[in-house]
Amino acid sequence: MAESTLRGRRIVVGVTGGIAAYKACDLVSTLVKAEADVQVVMTENARRFVGEITFAALTGNPVSCDLWAPRADVHHVALADFADVVIIAPATANIIGKYANGIADDLLSTALLTFTCPVIIAPAMNSRMLASAAVQANLEALAERGARIVEPEEGWLACGEVGAGRLPDTGVLVAAIEEALRSRGGPLSGLRVLVTAGPTREPIDPVRFISNPSSGRMGYAVAAEAERRGASVTLVSGPVSLEPPLGVEVVAVTSAAEMHEAVEAYAGEVDLFVGAAAVADWRPAEASGEKLSKDGRDEMTVRMVRTPDVIASVARWEPRPVIVGFAAETRDVVANAAEKLRRKGMDLIVANDVGQPGAGFGGETNKVTLVDVIGRETDLPLMSKAAVAAALLDRAGELIASRESQ
Ligand SMILES: Cc1cc2nc3c(=O)[nH]c(=O)nc-3n(C[C@H](O)[C@H](O)[C@H](O)COP(=O)(O)O)c2cc1C
């Protein structure tokens, strides 16, 4: 099951005084259903078209209209601190003109000048208004300054005319928001990253399985850090009890075979693969459909067979991503890891001595050595898994860059 990239995201929706204001209700409802945290800012004129109570009920947040409403903070600045992304939908010719010319005479137009996050403008108006030299010049000026303009659609307009000026459907607006969230910049901006995390469970019968103590923390930290660095991230996760990282698409799996299948769905589509899952190497050859009874037996033998090797199959992808793997070792840690790196066709391996206190499975910290394909070995001190994720992505970023420059 894939999770939305909107979950937990803080989105300001500006609604202005056009007929299409009613469509903003559907947009807001869709964002809230995707678990985004939405604050609606309406202009005075928007309130002539839809009631603020609708947006307050949909979002569970108070709706802001008034620049002068008494508050403990400065509202337009607080909105800028809150927002990961802003969308003005519908955007009237009036708000477009004000924003393009730096006019700040109500809450929305004032807030627009304070936002540093991506701003999306979805114009909706009569086609002649839209075609007017003033509106076109204003839209051009805004686009040049980095605002993202959602192209209005052709079709039937509320004024009875047919032409360009319709607010696109919710799906198009949501796609623009997702795109803006993905491309906020950062060193991994524009790159697609696939991470695996957690243990797998290999069933013996419906109530028993073979697994390992992986908590998933290392892979979740890598996914969260890659997202923060601007990558588009998918996390294929075995069963763990962790909150999915913000903005990361999570695909939940249970067994090694399911993990392999979920990863293979991205074949050829990623720039960086980080295999942090503790995938079982073996599974019971047959999983009983019924609970195995202990009655009448003192012993039980489970015949085990090999599971698919996820990293080895990623190494066969065309084009092949930069591949990062982990090696949990108990002796000859670096030598064994370097051998595994070569054998599996990886570019970087994170070797950890799971026998050492504070390292490996389960805990908050890790003690690792990075070994890369050009023979560099970096011994890192005991650090948080978030810091290990950052060090790993620094090195992976270098490997991607050096590959691109070849
Ligand atoms: C019935 C009606 C429909 C309107 N529809 C639009 C529209 O779709 N787009 C637009 O730019 N202006 C439209 N206007 C004009 C705006 O409401 C007007 O320019 C107003 O000043 C916009 O204020 P605001 O941008 O602060 O919300 C409409 C006006 C009326 C009376």
The ligand as an SDF file (V2000), in Angstrom:
LIG
                    3D

 31 33  0  0  0  0  0  0  0  0999 V2000
  -20.3040   37.0250   -9.8150 C   0  0  0  0  0  0  0  0  0  0  0  0
  -18.8580   37.3920   -9.8820 C   0  0  0  0  0  0  0  0  0  0  0  0
  -17.9350   36.4700  -10.3010 C   0  0  0  0  0  0  0  0  0  0  0  0
  -16.5880   36.7820  -10.3750 C   0  0  0  0  0  0  0  0  0  0  0  0
  -15.7040   35.8300  -10.8110 N   0  0  0  0  0  0  0  0  0  0  0  0
  -14.4120   36.1540  -10.9360 C   0  0  0  0  0  0  0  0  0  0  0  0
  -13.4910   35.1890  -11.4050 C   0  0  0  0  0  0  0  0  0  0  0  0
  -13.8330   34.0440  -11.7040 O   0  0  0  0  0  0  0  0  0  0  0  0
  -12.1930   35.5500  -11.5050 N   0  0  0  0  0  0  0  0  0  0  0  0
  -11.7520   36.8090  -11.2020 C   0  0  0  0  0  0  0  0  0  0  0  0
  -10.5600   37.0750  -11.3560 O   0  0  0  0  0  0  0  0  0  0  0  0
  -12.6140   37.7380  -10.7220 N   0  0  0  0  0  0  0  0  0  0  0  0
  -13.9350   37.4410  -10.6020 C   0  0  0  0  0  0  0  0  0  0  0  0
  -14.8080   38.3920  -10.1260 N   0  0  0  0  0  0  0  0  0  0  0  0
  -14.2940   39.7120   -9.7580 C   0  0  0  0  0  0  0  0  0  0  0  0
  -13.6430   39.6720   -8.3760 C   0  0  0  0  0  0  0  0  0  0  0  0
  -14.5470   39.1980   -7.4160 O   0  0  0  0  0  0  0  0  0  0  0  0
  -13.1410   41.0550   -8.0280 C   0  0  0  0  0  0  0  0  0  0  0  0
  -12.1000   41.4360   -8.9150 O   0  0  0  0  0  0  0  0  0  0  0  0
  -12.6890   41.1770   -6.6030 C   0  0  0  0  0  0  0  0  0  0  0  0
  -12.1610   42.4510   -6.3690 O   0  0  0  0  0  0  0  0  0  0  0  0
  -11.6190   40.1470   -6.2610 C   0  0  0  0  0  0  0  0  0  0  0  0
  -11.2080   40.3040   -4.9300 O   0  0  0  0  0  0  0  0  0  0  0  0
  -10.1210   39.3670   -4.2420 P   0  0  0  0  0  0  0  0  0  0  0  0
   -9.0730   39.1110   -5.2470 O   0  0  0  0  0  0  0  0  0  0  0  0
   -9.6240   40.1510   -3.0770 O   0  0  0  0  0  0  0  0  0  0  0  0
  -10.8440   38.1490   -3.8070 O   0  0  0  0  0  0  0  0  0  0  0  0
  -16.1640   38.0820  -10.0190 C   0  0  0  0  0  0  0  0  0  0  0  0
  -17.0890   39.0040   -9.5640 C   0  0  0  0  0  0  0  0  0  0  0  0
  -18.4090   38.6810   -9.5070 C   0  0  0  0  0  0  0  0  0  0  0  0
  -19.4020   39.7150   -9.0350 C   0  0  0  0  0  0  0  0  0  0  0  0
  1  2  1  0
  2  3  1  0
  2 30  2  0
  3  4  2  0
  4  5  1  0
  4 28  1  0
  5  6  2  0
  6  7  1  0
  6 13  1  0
  7  8  2  0
  7  9  1  0
  9 10  1  0
 10 11  2  0
 10 12  1  0
 12 13  2  0
 13 14  1  0
 14 15  1  0
 14 28  1  0
 15 16  1  0
 16 17  1  0
 16 18  1  0
 18 19  1  0
 18 20  1  0
 20 21  1  0
 20 22  1  0
 22 23  1  0
 23 24  1  0
 24 25  2  0
 24 26  1  0
 24 27  1  0
 28 29  2  0
 29 30  1  0
 30 31  1  0
M  END
$$$$
